[in-house]
Amino acid sequence: MITGGAGFIGGNLLNFLLRKASMKLVVIDKLTYAGSLRGLEPVMANPRVTFLHADVADQAAMQDCLLKHRPEVVIHLAAESHVDRSIEDCAPFLHSNIIGSAVLLEQCRIALQRHPSLLASFRFIQVSTDEVHGSLQAADPPWNEQSPCLPRSPYSASKAAADHLVMAWHHTHGIPAMIARCCNIYGPRQFPEKLIPLCLLKILHSEPIPLYGRGDNIRQWLHVDDLCDGLYQIAMKGSRGAIYPISSAVSLSNLELVRQLCRHADELLDRRESSEALITTVADRPGHDFRYAMDSSRIQRECGWRAGRDFGQGLRETLSWYLEHRDWWQPVVNEALRRRAAPPTPH
Ligand SMILES: NC(=O)c1ccc[n+]([C@@H]2O[C@H](COP(=O)([O-])OP(=O)(O)OC[C@H]3O[C@@H](n4cnc5c(N)ncnc54)[C@H](O)[C@@H]3O)[C@@H](O)[C@H]2O)c1
């Protein structure tokens, strides 16, 4: 069972799992502004896939689904995921990320109680974020699985709350659960409010590329295919109750990332004038975390996972995907505008 399967990581994970293995997939998504089945038509038409349009906070729907399909693995991606939106209005974050996670965990507990034979193979994988740890200074060592949760934004606080619920249901109710904490993920099908697609769209329209503060905030970047492989390896080989940081060796300031992106975009678009001239600094995000960095040795050691994608090539392929799939992102942008969603801002 994949929750949030119509989102960025979810859509990529569905394609990855259909290629990788022969399991059946139950996909749950509320189809918020960030979720779209566009481009997933072949996935949804696959007889191995069942789609349920539902809110993970809907107790009855989750109970029906879990009792009917009795999944062996739940990968819980469904969440509100954009920090700036959590600053503007935290209510959807509290609902989906905290209440939704609690409802899903409780319904898993009930399903396992009714069907105890499922317990031997069952795994609940909570997909979380490095942001739950707070903010590092330049010289600090990276976080690992033992680092404390010290979230500083409404988004990261809601994800940390969900992580605590997962561990509470694991220790108190014996739910076989684990947490995958991921760095910044990039790749095709990301909603165009996030930094990489946002910058490319700004370049396409020759509009200013907004960059928070001085652009010196540092993030690690991992290709979505590498993350999908990591989640699969955790599902197959991970230990119950474990926390697995999943990150890459690619640590870049936002300014470095945007400059690289401009260079690739200019080459792909055959532009003579550098798009770097479009980079425009804007007032910093309130409470903007300076640096995230995680040490992924645990997943490497225990699950044999390695990040395989070269960043430069992955970034270029991602940009090419957006350039070739205007038919995907233009309606997504139009729909978001129609819903009167907040204007796009960087991740
Ligand atoms: N993208 C990243 O860089 C990144 C990094 C670390 C962690 N994560 C985590 O990975 C998960 C997926 O991220 P993403 O980038 O794919 O996000 P996304 O915003 O692209 O997709 C989220 C999906 O969840 C769905 N959803 C939201 N609330 C729901 C609800 N109450 N019930 C059912 N469906 C609901 C949305 O419709 C959407 O399809 C999130 O939990 C996020 O916190 C993402």
The ligand as an ORCA input file, in Angstrom:
! r2SCAN-3c Opt
* xyz 0 1
  N      10.325     15.753     -1.939
  C      11.280     15.811     -1.022
  O      12.333     16.418     -1.260
  C      11.087     15.106      0.292
  C      12.195     15.042      1.157
  C      12.054     14.394      2.372
  C      10.845     13.829      2.723
  N       9.775     13.914      1.883
  C       8.513     13.295      2.317
  O       8.114     12.383      1.312
  C       6.699     12.352      1.228
  C       6.265     12.609     -0.197
  O       6.821     13.837     -0.626
  P       6.516     14.415     -2.072
  O       7.616     15.349     -2.383
  O       6.168     13.335     -2.986
  O       5.223     15.278     -1.737
  P       4.059     15.781     -2.709
  O       3.537     17.017     -2.053
  O       4.540     15.850     -4.112
  O       2.975     14.615     -2.648
  C       2.184     14.377     -1.504
  C       1.014     13.526     -1.941
  O       0.239     13.219     -0.763
  C      -1.141     13.446     -1.065
  N      -1.814     13.777      0.199
  C      -1.626     14.885      0.961
  N      -2.416     14.821      2.046
  C      -3.105     13.643      1.962
  C      -4.058     13.009      2.788
  N      -4.500     13.575      3.918
  N      -4.534     11.801      2.420
  C      -4.114     11.206      1.267
  N      -3.225     11.772      0.429
  C      -2.722     12.981      0.792
  C      -1.144     14.573     -2.078
  O      -2.359     14.585     -2.841
  C       0.075     14.238     -2.922
  O      -0.265     13.352     -3.969
  C       6.173     13.382      2.206
  O       5.792     12.692      3.383
  C       7.371     14.282      2.467
  O       7.326     14.811      3.766
  C       9.875     14.547      0.673
*
